[in-house]
Amino acid sequence: MTDITETKPRKSTAFATVDFDREGRQAGHIHIPHSPHTDAWGATRIPIAVVKNGKGPTVLLTGGNHGDEHEGPIVLGELFRELQPEDITGRVIIIPALNLPAVRAAHRTSPVDGLNLNRTYPGDPAGTISQQISAFVCDHLYPIADAFIDLHSGGSSLDILPSAIVEPAADFALLKRNIEAVLAFDAPLTVVISNLGEQRTSTAASVSAGLTTVGTEMAGAGAVSLEALSIARRGVRNVLSHLGVLPSEPTRKSSAEREVLEIPGKDGYVFAPEAGVFEPFHANGTRVKKGDPAGRIHFVENPERAPLQLAYAQDGILYGRRHPGRVEPGNCCLVVAAPYQGDLL
């Protein structure tokens, strides 16, 4: 991944209607000029809110990176309505619906350009809408932030155990800060996810920019989980307290007191080799073993053909399951998380 510090300044027509240095509360938009057939000189307007009070850390919080992940936008909208300047020390920047076109469509990808915003970082200020959104985040928001919280869930295709996510970092000091902040979130599970080394995500770009970074996976299946909402509401405030933006909370579990998991590379995933209807054999949270039957694909259009059985390639717990029954070759059916093998605190 290109270091975003090497590409600034990049000329852009996007701009924000809020003053990031002004004290108090503001709500406005990130304007990205957009000229579709129906609006020659229009703009895509991404909602943004700022609460600032004196000197202190700046925390950037985003939801709606994927439009079918609903818990983040709900929690961050609530947070802005509740926070008053006198409640905080520092600055909180909130973008509850970062990928607004996708949020409106309730799709993982943008209906405007077909891109997955979370595979476009560090973006392109002269590119498509998704690329311009990620470019604005990298060029204008990461440089003024100290920490980043990105709220995700499994979306419409996966149901994932509610968890806080550690983004790996080559710099051990930054990894230490990431782990401490993720543990402060105090989710039921803490999971290290490298996305098989993918560097085009918001959290990978945040780590590249040197920010303390916290991610989440809050259930999914395209629904709104009451459990996940409760965890995320509490967790966001926990991290803000940990960073010194909100008053401090009681000390929480350390890494030595909590099991930390990871998705152990390619063996953590069970992919569909053929098209059909997938039947999982286990519920999320089940302890599974390498070689055990994991599920099977039914070929409903060919009743003479027996189902194709799939197996786990890793010991661990079942962390996520595909939600739609229909699968195509390459669809992720199951995800297994195993004990983290890296260095902890």
Secondary structure, DSSP 8 states (H G I E B T S, - for coil): ---GGGT-S---S-EESS-TTSSEEEEEEEEEEE--TT-TTEEEEEEEEEEEESSS-EEEEE--SSTT--HHHHHHHHHHHH--GGG-SEEEEEETTTTHHHHHHT-SS-TTT---GGGSTT--TTS-HHHHHHHHIIIIIGGG-SEEEE----TTTEEEEEEEEE---SSHHHHHHHHHHHHHH--SEEEE--GGG---SHHHHHHHTT-EEEEEEEEETTS--HHHHHHHHHHHHHHHHHTTSS--------TTTS-EEE--GGGGEEE-SSSEEEEESS-TT-EE-TTSEEEEEE-TT-TTS--EEEE-SS-EEEEEEESSSEE-TT-EEEEEEEE--S---
